[in-house]
Each structure stands twice: as structure tokens, then as C-alpha cells.
Amino acid sequence: MSVLTGTTVPPATAAPGDPTVRNGRSGRVRRLSGADRLVLGLMVGVPTLVQAVLVWIPTLLSIGLSFTRWNGFALADIEPVGLDNYAYAVRDYPPFWPAIAHNVLWLVFLAVLATPLGLLLAVLLDQRIRGSRLYQSVFFAPVMLSLVMVGIVWQLVYARNEGLLNNLLGTAGTPGATDWFGDSDVNLWAALVATAWRHAGYVMVLYLAGLKGLDPSLREAAAIDGASGRQTFFRVVFPAMRPINIVVVVITVIEALRAFDIVYVINRGTNGLELLSVLVVQNLTGEGQVIGVGSALATILLVVSLVPIVYYLVRVFRRADR
């Protein structure tokens, strides 16, 4: 505040691109030193370099290899084949379409059963019931486990002779015991239940955070208008959590597309458990590896996965611009 004129003197601002930092207490602006620039450069450059080396460069190389035929040894043996690998995967590769169907079923199961279950758990735990923190920890525990560990846990549940489920059914050790992971008619459903066990806990945490951060006045206004609990949730609370809903949809789609660990632990993704991600690994690392076909399958999976990611980012940036 100027003593003579009584007007406010705006603080000095740094021009765009000027390496300066404002001191919040004194209002002064100081220029970044060489050490500051070095630290900032390392903080930005090192993660970017790691991301490029471990993610983007291999991704671009994989896309390039999808248009070639290569035995994986001498670079001189790389032979361009155009779209032949994609044509072979779509028309002549027997596991391709079953894997697509299984990925679609995976998505439908998570979207129709696992995600609503996570939402239901979040709504119940938001009611301030006794021991809610304990229940939250119990339901969230599977999320902290790797998918490989989840597969191992459910192997103990589904084991034919000593498994928990067959013991509860009274068929363990008998000829009539169901081989939950070995029978191609039921193993996919068994794997889906194992996946839903983990996915529901993840969705529960997301929705519970959204419910805790919701403005209480919305519920109060609905109650004053005479809305029932169900009407309040579906017409007020759920629409107000639209950002959370978008995140959950994107996560559900990505989880369905990248499903790999559980089925690979069970039987390496064979005998009724074929998935796109498993076919990629089988072609890139298995016997008689076909690197071009594996890269083509990986590229197809990448393109399909980018659709929900791009949709989510577009929505986020549009909301930020508004």
C-alpha cells in the first residue's frame, strides 16, 4: 500500500521463461542459481529419461517390429512384411478371437459385478458403522497384493483335493471334486471371481474417497425436499461424483485389457484362459517365438488400451479449461 496515494502497488512478476522465483514473505523475486537449475533439470530429466528408455522407446520398437519378420537374433535377418503379421493374427491365428472374447467377458464381468460391488461396499462403509476402519482394511487388503499373489491365494481356494471351496462343498478328495482351474468350462469364471475380489476393493476406496469429499449440503437439501435415501443417492450423490465415475470406468477398462498375472499363474493362459496379453508373451518368449506376430498383438492391445486413456485425458483437460 503506498503511503502517499493510498493505492496498492502490484508486486513484481517474472516474465514467461525468466528463471526467477518469488519469495512469498518479502515479495521479492530472486533469480535461480546454477545449482537450482541443475536440481530442477535432474528432477525433470531423470524421470523423463527413465520413462523414455523403459517405456516409449521399447513401445516404438515393438510397433516397428510388428511390420517385420525376425528370429530375434541378428539384426540383418529383419525382413519387412508390411501388414502380414496383423492379417495372420486376425485371420489365421486360432487363439486370437477366443482371447478377444475372453477380454470382453472380463470387461463385462468387472463392469457389471465387481465395480457395483465396490460401490455398494463404499456406500455401506460411509454410514459410520462400528468398525468401519477395520472393514475398510479387510476389503482393501487384496489391492495391496500383487496379481501374482492373488492368483496363488486363489489356487489354495480352488485346489481340487485340498482347496477350501471343495472342502466346503464336501467333495475334496473325491472323484466328483471340481477342478476349478483345470476344467476349461469353469476356469475362466474362477479367475474372474479372483480378479473381482481385488478390483472391488480398489473401486471401494475410490468411491469412499468421493463420498467423504462430497458436500454435506447436497444431502441436506435433498432431505428437505423429501427425497428418500435411494433417490438422494441416485439423483444427487452419484451424479455429483462424476469425476470419480469417469476414473472408475477408465480403470475398469484398463484392468480388463491388461489382465495377465492371474491366468499366467494358473496355467500360463491356456486351456480356456487365453487373453491378448498372454498371447503377446507366448509369441515373444515361448518356444518357436514369432516376434513379429507378438509385436502386432502388442500393438493391437496398445491401440485398444489408449482409447479409454485418451478419453479420460480429454475430459480432464476440458474440465480444467473451463
C-alpha positions in Angstrom: 0.0 0.0 0.0 1.5 3.4 -1.0 1.6 5.8 1.9 1.2 8.9 -0.3 -1.5 7.8 -2.7 -3.2 5.0 -0.8 -3.0 2.8 -3.9 -1.8 -0.8 -4.0 1.5 -1.4 -5.7 1.4 -4.7 -7.6 4.3 -7.0 -6.8 6.9 -7.6 -9.4 6.2 -10.6 -11.6 8.6 -12.8 -13.6 8.3 -12.8 -17.3 7.5 -16.1 -19.0 10.6 -18.1 -19.3 12.5 -16.0 -16.8 14.3 -18.3 -14.3 13.1 -16.5 -11.2 11.3 -17.5 -8.0 9.1 -15.3 -5.8 9.8 -15.0 -2.1 6.3 -15.4 -0.5 7.2 -13.4 2.6 9.1 -10.4 1.3 7.5 -10.2 -2.2 11.0 -10.1 -3.7 11.9 -12.1 -6.8 15.2 -13.8 -6.9 16.9 -15.4 -9.9 17.5 -19.1 -9.9 21.1 -20.1 -9.2 23.1 -22.6 -11.3 22.6 -25.2 -8.5 18.8 -24.6 -8.6 18.7 -25.1 -12.4 20.8 -28.3 -12.1 18.5 -29.7 -9.4 15.3 -28.8 -11.4 16.9 -30.3 -14.6 17.7 -33.6 -12.8 14.3 -33.8 -11.2 12.6 -33.4 -14.7 15.2 -35.0 -16.9 16.0 -38.3 -15.0 12.3 -39.5 -14.7 11.8 -38.5 -18.4 14.9 -40.4 -19.4 13.8 -43.5 -17.4 10.3 -43.3 -18.9 11.7 -43.0 -22.4 14.2 -45.9 -22.1 11.9 -48.3 -20.3 8.5 -47.4 -21.9 8.5 -45.2 -25.0 11.5 -46.5 -26.9 10.5 -50.2 -26.4 7.0 -49.3 -27.4 8.1 -47.6 -30.7 10.5 -50.5 -31.4 7.7 -53.0 -30.8 5.4 -51.1 -33.2 8.2 -51.2 -35.8 8.8 -54.9 -35.3 5.1 -55.6 -35.9 5.7 -54.9 -39.6 8.7 -57.3 -39.9 9.6 -60.9 -39.7 12.6 -61.6 -37.4 14.1 -64.5 -35.5 15.3 -62.4 -32.6 19.0 -62.8 -33.2 20.8 -61.0 -36.0 19.5 -57.6 -37.0 20.5 -58.4 -40.6 17.7 -61.0 -40.6 14.9 -58.5 -40.1 12.6 -58.7 -43.1 9.8 -56.2 -43.8 6.5 -57.9 -44.3 4.0 -55.0 -44.2 0.7 -55.9 -42.6 1.2 -59.7 -42.9 1.5 -60.1 -39.1 -1.7 -58.3 -38.5 -3.5 -60.3 -41.2 -2.2 -63.6 -39.8 -3.2 -62.6 -36.2 -6.8 -61.7 -37.3 -7.4 -64.4 -39.8 -5.2 -67.4 -39.2 -4.1 -67.4 -35.5 -6.6 -69.7 -33.7 -6.3 -68.2 -30.2 -6.8 -64.6 -31.3 -10.6 -64.4 -31.3 -11.1 -66.6 -28.2 -8.7 -64.2 -26.4 -10.7 -61.2 -27.7 -13.9 -62.8 -26.4 -12.3 -63.5 -23.0 -11.1 -59.9 -22.7 -14.6 -58.7 -23.5 -16.1 -61.1 -20.9 -13.5 -59.9 -18.4 -14.6 -56.3 -19.0 -18.3 -57.1 -18.7 -17.8 -59.1 -15.5 -15.8 -56.3 -13.9 -18.3 -53.6 -15.0 -21.5 -55.4 -14.2 -20.5 -57.2 -10.9 -17.1 -56.2 -9.4 -17.5 -52.4 -9.9 -21.1 -52.2 -8.5 -19.9 -54.4 -5.6 -17.1 -51.9 -4.8 -19.6 -49.0 -4.9 -22.0 -50.9 -2.6 -19.2 -51.5 -0.1 -18.3 -47.8 -0.2 -21.9 -46.7 0.4 -22.2 -49.2 3.4 -18.9 -48.1 4.9 -19.8 -44.4 4.6 -22.7 -44.9 7.1 -20.3 -44.6 10.0 -21.0 -48.1 11.2 -18.9 -49.5 14.1 -15.6 -51.0 13.0 -15.8 -49.3 9.5 -12.0 -48.7 9.6 -11.4 -52.5 10.1 -13.8 -53.4 7.3 -12.0 -50.9 5.0 -8.7 -52.5 5.8 -10.1 -56.0 5.2 -11.7 -55.1 1.8 -8.6 -53.1 0.7 -6.1 -55.8 1.7 -6.3 -57.6 -1.7 -5.4 -54.4 -3.5 -2.1 -54.3 -1.7 -1.3 -57.8 -3.0 0.3 -58.3 -6.5 -1.9 -60.0 -9.0 0.5 -63.0 -8.9 0.0 -63.3 -5.2 -3.8 -63.0 -5.7 -3.5 -66.0 -8.1 -1.5 -68.0 -5.6 -4.1 -67.3 -2.8 -7.0 -68.4 -5.0 -5.1 -71.5 -6.1 -5.3 -72.5 -2.4 -9.1 -71.8 -2.5 -9.7 -73.7 -5.8 -7.3 -76.6 -5.4 -9.1 -79.8 -6.4 -8.2 -82.1 -3.5 -7.1 -79.7 -0.6 -8.8 -76.5 -1.7 -11.1 -74.5 0.6 -14.0 -74.4 -1.8 -14.2 -78.2 -2.4 -13.8 -78.8 1.3 -16.8 -76.6 2.0 -18.7 -78.4 -0.7 -17.7 -81.8 0.8 -16.2 -83.0 -2.5 -12.5 -82.6 -1.7 -10.5 -85.8 -2.4 -13.4 -87.5 -4.2 -13.8 -88.3 -7.9 -16.6 -85.8 -8.1 -14.4 -82.9 -7.0 -14.4 -80.0 -9.4 -11.1 -78.9 -10.9 -11.8 -75.2 -10.8 -8.6 -74.2 -12.5 -8.1 -77.2 -14.7 -11.6 -77.5 -16.2 -11.8 -75.3 -19.3 -15.6 -74.9 -18.7 -15.2 -73.2 -15.3 -11.6 -71.9 -15.0 -12.3 -68.6 -16.7 -15.2 -67.9 -14.2 -13.0 -68.9 -11.3 -10.3 -66.5 -12.5 -12.9 -63.7 -12.9 -14.0 -64.2 -9.3 -10.4 -63.9 -8.1 -10.0 -60.7 -10.1 -13.2 -59.2 -8.8 -12.0 -59.9 -5.2 -9.2 -57.4 -5.8 -11.0 -55.0 -8.2 -13.9 -54.4 -5.8 -11.6 -53.3 -3.0 -9.9 -50.8 -5.3 -13.2 -49.4 -6.5 -14.5 -49.2 -2.9 -11.6 -46.9 -1.9 -12.1 -44.6 -4.9 -15.8 -44.2 -4.2 -15.3 -44.0 -0.5 -13.0 -41.0 -1.0 -15.6 -39.4 -3.3 -18.3 -39.9 -0.7 -16.2 -38.4 2.1 -15.4 -35.4 0.0 -19.0 -34.7 -1.0 -20.6 -31.5 0.2 -23.0 -32.5 3.0 -25.4 -29.7 2.0 -26.4 -31.7 -1.1 -27.8 -34.5 1.1 -29.4 -32.0 3.4 -31.1 -30.2 0.5 -32.4 -33.5 -0.8 -33.7 -34.5 2.6 -35.5 -31.1 2.9 -37.1 -31.7 -0.5 -38.4 -35.1 0.8 -36.2 -37.4 -1.2 -35.7 -40.9 0.1 -32.3 -42.4 0.7 -32.3 -44.2 -2.7 -33.5 -41.1 -4.5 -30.8 -39.0 -2.8 -28.1 -41.4 -3.9 -29.1 -41.9 -7.5 -30.3 -38.4 -8.3 -27.9 -36.3 -6.2 -24.9 -38.2 -4.7 -24.0 -40.4 -7.7 -24.2 -37.7 -10.3 -22.1 -35.4 -8.1 -19.3 -38.0 -8.1 -19.0 -37.8 -11.9 -15.2 -37.3 -11.9 -14.8 -40.4 -9.8 -17.2 -42.3 -12.1 -15.0 -41.5 -15.1 -11.9 -42.6 -13.3 -13.6 -45.9 -12.3 -14.7 -46.5 -15.8 -11.2 -46.0 -17.2 -9.6 -48.2 -14.6 -12.2 -50.9 -15.2 -11.5 -50.9 -18.9 -7.7 -50.9 -18.4 -7.9 -53.7 -15.8 -9.9 -55.9 -18.3 -7.4 -55.2 -21.1 -4.2 -55.7 -19.1 -5.3 -58.9 -17.3 -2.4 -61.3 -17.3 -0.9 -62.3 -14.0 -3.7 -64.4 -12.6 -4.2 -66.5 -15.7 -0.5 -66.9 -16.2 -0.1 -68.2 -12.7 -3.0 -70.6 -13.1 -2.0 -72.3 -16.4 0.1 -69.8 -18.5 -3.1 -68.6 -20.2 -4.0 -71.9 -21.9 -7.0 -74.4 -21.8 -9.7 -71.8 -21.8 -7.8 -68.8 -20.2 -6.5 -67.2 -23.4 -6.1 -63.4 -23.2 -4.5 -60.9 -25.5 -1.7 -60.1 -23.0 -0.9 -63.8 -22.7 -0.7 -64.3 -26.4 1.8 -61.4 -26.6 4.1 -63.1 -24.1 3.7 -66.5 -25.7 4.7 -65.2 -29.1 7.6 -63.1 -27.8 9.2 -65.5 -25.3 7.8 -69.0 -25.9 9.2 -71.8 -28.0 9.1 -71.1 -31.7 8.7 -67.4 -30.9 7.2 -65.3 -33.5 8.4 -61.8 -32.7 6.5 -60.1 -35.5 3.2 -61.6 -34.5 3.8 -60.9 -30.8 4.6 -57.3 -31.6 1.5 -57.0 -33.8 -0.7 -58.3 -30.9 1.0 -55.9 -28.5 0.3 -53.0 -30.9 -3.3 -54.0 -31.1 -3.6 -54.2 -27.3 -1.9 -50.8 -27.1 -4.3 -49.1 -29.5 -7.3 -50.6 -27.8 -5.9 -49.5 -24.3 -5.3 -46.0 -25.5 -9.0 -45.4 -26.3 -10.2 -45.0 -22.6 -7.0 -43.3 -21.6 -7.3 -40.6 -24.3 -11.0 -40.2 -23.5 -10.2 -39.7 -19.8 -7.4 -37.1 -20.5 -9.6 -35.2 -23.0 -12.4 -35.0 -20.3 -9.9 -33.8 -17.7 -8.3 -31.1 -19.8 -11.7 -29.8 -21.0 -12.8 -29.5 -17.4 -9.5 -27.8 -16.5 -10.0 -25.2 -19.3 -13.5 -24.4 -18.1 
